Amino acid sequence: KVGQAQVESNLAEIAFVRGNFRLAAQRLEAVLALQREIGDTAGATRAMTYLGNAVLGQGDLARAHTLLAPAATALLTTGYVQTLPDALRGLARVAWGWGDGTRAATVFGAEEALRGRLGVLLPPAVHRGWLERDVAAIRQALGDAAFTAAWEAGRALSLDDAVAIALAAAPVDSTTPAPTIAPLSTRTSRYGLSPREWEVLRLLTQRLTDKEIGEALSISSRTV
């Protein structure tokens, strides 16, 4: 079964690279089941991460989150951090798909910093394509200053805080307009964040929800 899992994993990677995310997901479902049957916790966690990204390729943000969130937690707690960039990158894409550009940019920044520390290269070209497209779109949506501030703030996060912020992603209410990016205060940090924006980021790293942050700062959760 170990050999079977490896074969399925290889076939899944080929399907993923070719853009056949449905087939990749099917293969990875089989890999995940085999790894769990074998009792290979590390292998199962990696399979769940890759499956989350394959599901994301099909556009299913909710299911991708249900796979990537526990995978990221398990990778962090068990120390299998080599695969953590894949989970963070997927969660950043989920956050952006749900309309949270600031959180997405922050998590993308954390993912880039982690990749650099680990010496891990970006996987297949499809991931590079996704990253380039999403980063360009987020930068355009937020503006250069806000995007750079969020990205650099993410790069400075610890692994625990980066994962906590990534896990807290939730769909932005589509019934109301997306919050606008307020002009930066004249008292900004070297990353371009105002004191209030840094306070929001600090509370995010404490794993508070948007509602809890809004209550703590006496602002609307939509503003968060």
Rosetta blueprint (number, residue, H / E / L):
1 K L
2 V H
3 G H
4 Q H
5 A H
6 Q H
7 V H
8 E H
9 S H
10 N H
11 L H
12 A H
13 E H
14 I H
15 A H
16 F H
17 V H
18 R L
19 G L
20 N L
21 F H
22 R H
23 L H
24 A H
25 A H
26 Q H
27 R H
28 L H
29 E H
30 A H
31 V H
32 L H
33 A H
34 L H
35 Q H
36 R H
37 E H
38 I H
39 G L
40 D L
41 T H
42 A H
43 G H
44 A H
45 T H
46 R H
47 A H
48 M H
49 T H
50 Y H
51 L H
52 G H
53 N H
54 A H
55 V H
56 L H
57 G H
58 Q L
59 G L
60 D L
61 L H
62 A H
63 R H
64 A H
65 H H
66 T H
67 L H
68 L H
69 A H
70 P H
71 A H
72 A H
73 T H
74 A H
75 L H
76 L H
77 T H
78 T H
79 G L
80 Y L
81 V H
82 Q H
83 T H
84 L H
85 P H
86 D H
87 A H
88 L H
89 R H
90 G H
91 L H
92 A H
93 R H
94 V H
95 A H
96 W H
97 G H
98 W L
99 G L
100 D L
101 G H
102 T H
103 R H
104 A H
105 A H
106 T H
107 V H
108 F H
109 G H
110 A H
111 E H
112 E H
113 A H
114 L H
115 R H
116 G H
117 R H
118 L H
119 G L
120 V L
121 L L
122 L L
123 P L
124 P L
125 A H
126 V H
127 H H
128 R H
129 G H
130 W H
131 L H
132 E H
133 R H
134 D H
135 V H
136 A H
137 A H
138 I H
139 R H
140 Q H
141 A H
142 L H
143 G L
144 D H
145 A H
146 A H
147 F H
148 T H
149 A H
150 A H
151 W H
152 E H
153 A H
154 G H
155 R H
156 A L
157 L L
158 S L
159 L H
160 D H
161 D H
162 A H
163 V H
164 A H
165 I H
166 A H
167 L H
168 A L
169 A L
170 A L
171 P L
172 V L
173 D L
174 S L
175 T L
176 T L
177 P L
178 A L
179 P L
180 T L
181 I L
182 A L
183 P L
184 L L
185 S L
186 T L
187 R L
188 T L
189 S L
190 R L
191 Y L
192 G L
193 L L
194 S L
195 P H
196 R H
197 E H
198 W H
199 E H
200 V H
201 L H
202 R H
203 L H
204 L H
205 T H
206 Q L
207 R L
208 L L
209 T L
210 D H
211 K H
212 E H
213 I H
214 G H
215 E H
216 A H
217 L H
218 S L
219 I L
220 S L
221 S L
222 R L
223 T L
224 V L
